[in-house]
């Protein structure tokens, strides 16, 4: 089976990578049907696309977008040495949209450290499925550094601040030590500003959203598991069973044991 057939067009797929030593090799003008991200290890070269010529040196990167005509070649006096990675998938578009790469801006400045080791993703052409999964994971890691060091301006919008806070709650609600301060620290914006954005987007405060999400998860456990009330409380972030029962009854108008009994009768009936 061809490993690439294992994936859908939506996933991030590493399709190949390579290395070119210092020589006078040139490519194009032509187009590719994938993304091709290049990293200059040393020397100099030139990249032409969309009627613009870019001069590149060690540490800098350039990307060829699918079906966009490109031409690249070395500086004759100091020919470049470079490495590249090819990839495709709808997820690639999402990740690249968080970087400053675009058809009109296909180059990235030098990073504060050498990226070359991260480009060594595929070691052979005959990769097994588990090796392909590792390659795709390494590719995602590589692109994450471009998102970190070469981000799109205003990539984190007001909506994303709220989504980040909600995702953090939904991933950590089970921790009995989770506080609103933890959530604010994770999102990394001013406390009152986040409070206002969150209230405008959800209609409730962060603390109320956390409590509501915990109760929702508790309801799911009470309906679908045989856990004790104490275990359910602990599973959704409450150390004190009595306090959990009080919060639960206020939210649902019945105690956890009553709720469990109602739904066990529904299931049994």
C-alpha positions, 0 to 999 in steps of 0.5 A: 500500500502506498503510505500516502493513500492512508491519509485524507486530503485534509491532513498535514502530509509530508511527501518528501524532503531533500538536500542540495550541496553547494553547486550551480543547480537551478530549478524552473521556471515551473510549478509544483502541486505541493508546498515546498519549504526551503532553508538555506544552510550556507551560501547565497541564492535567488528566488523568483516568483510573482514577478519579484526577485528575492536574494537569500542567505544562510539561515533564511527560508523561502516557500513555493506555493502550489501551482505558483510559478517559481524559479530559484538558482545559486549565487555564482560566486557563493552558491548556496547549500540548502535543504527542503521539505515537501508537504500538502493537505488542508491542515498545511493551509491552516498552519501556514495561515498563522505564519507571515508566509504568503504568495506576496511574501514567500520568504522568512528571515533568519531564525535565532538558531539553526533550523537545519536539523528539523528539516531531516524528517524522512530518512528513506523513501520506503517509510512504514505507516508508523514512520510516516506518522513520525514524519508528519509529527516532525513536520508539524513541529517544524511549522510550529517554529515558523508560527512562533518566530515568524507569526502573522501580524495579529494572528491571535484575534479577540475571538482566539483569546476566548477560544484559547481560554475555553480550550484550556478549561475543557482540557483542565477542568478535572484539576481540583487546583484549577483557578481563574488565575491559571486560565488568565496566565495561560492566555497571557493577556490582561485579566480584565480585558480577557474577562470582558472578551469572554463575557461578550462572547459567551454571556458568562464569566470565566468562573461560571463557564468553568463551573458550568462545564464541570457540571455538564461533564458530571451529568455525562458521568452520572448518566453513563458510568457506575462511578460513585458520587465521590468519584464523579466529583473528583473526576470533574475537579471537586475534592469536596463531595458535599460542595460538589453536591451543593453546586450540582443541585443549584445548577440542575435543581436535583442532587447528584444521586437523584439525577443518577437515579432518574437517568438509570431508570430511563436507561433501564426502562 
